[in-house]
């Protein structure tokens, strides 16, 4: 092949790489799951929880329009945000606040911190939390609230990222009424054995970014706290009577690119067993 042909082929590949790379990091996907349990009951059957995680300051259209459109299309009864809405390396409040304002118009919004929020300077973290509350989110840091729907309901618990393994969860679980569904928001999935041991029925986590790069057959390449070829990067995992839902998240941080791992919005529908 002549040199000019190599140059032409290279130019074509480069031109194709740009839209491919954009899509890998900006074209949203939706993952839908169902969770069935005797604790759900008929009044909660069909109740849909939309999970948003690991935004890291990313924007999906002006005012987060594409992300909000995707969330609205899922018909949420509740929205949960499992941390890292802001990146500690890029402290711009606006993308997170735009998103929460739009989400709060769709359904009640509950938020817990991720590791990046706790790396932020305390002043910036305070501004973020105050801004999220003003935008319509409930900050669920080491707290439990009762979520009611008709004659049914469940307990929603939020675990701060700085208290994942220090006994705080076990104390929170003591307040869950006997026989009631316990839904936990906890940013990091690698502590799954602890969440299950505390008898949290349904857990929402993020943090792993889907392994950042996803390999055929092998899955995610790397996740913080889990290392190379991590086991907990996406989807639904079960242990005993507990289920863990892991979002692949939306944005990027230190490593700026996703590959075969598009940004994800999760929707889980409760079903009476």
Buried (B, 14 or more C-beta within 10 A) or exposed (E): EEEEEEEEEEEEEEEEEEEEEEEBBBEBEEBEBEBEBEBBBEBBBBBBBBBBBBBBBBBBEEBBEBBBEBBBEBEBBBBBBBBBBBBBEEBEBEBBBBBBBBBBEBBBBBBBBBBBBBBBEEEBBEBBBEBBEEBBBBBBBBBBBEBEBEEBBBBBBBBBBBBBEEEBBEEBBEEBEEEBBBBBBBBBBBBBEBBBBBEBBBBBBBBBBBBBBBEEEEBBBBBBEBEEBBBBBBBBBEEEEBBBBBBBBBBBBEEEEBBEBBBBBBBBBBBBE
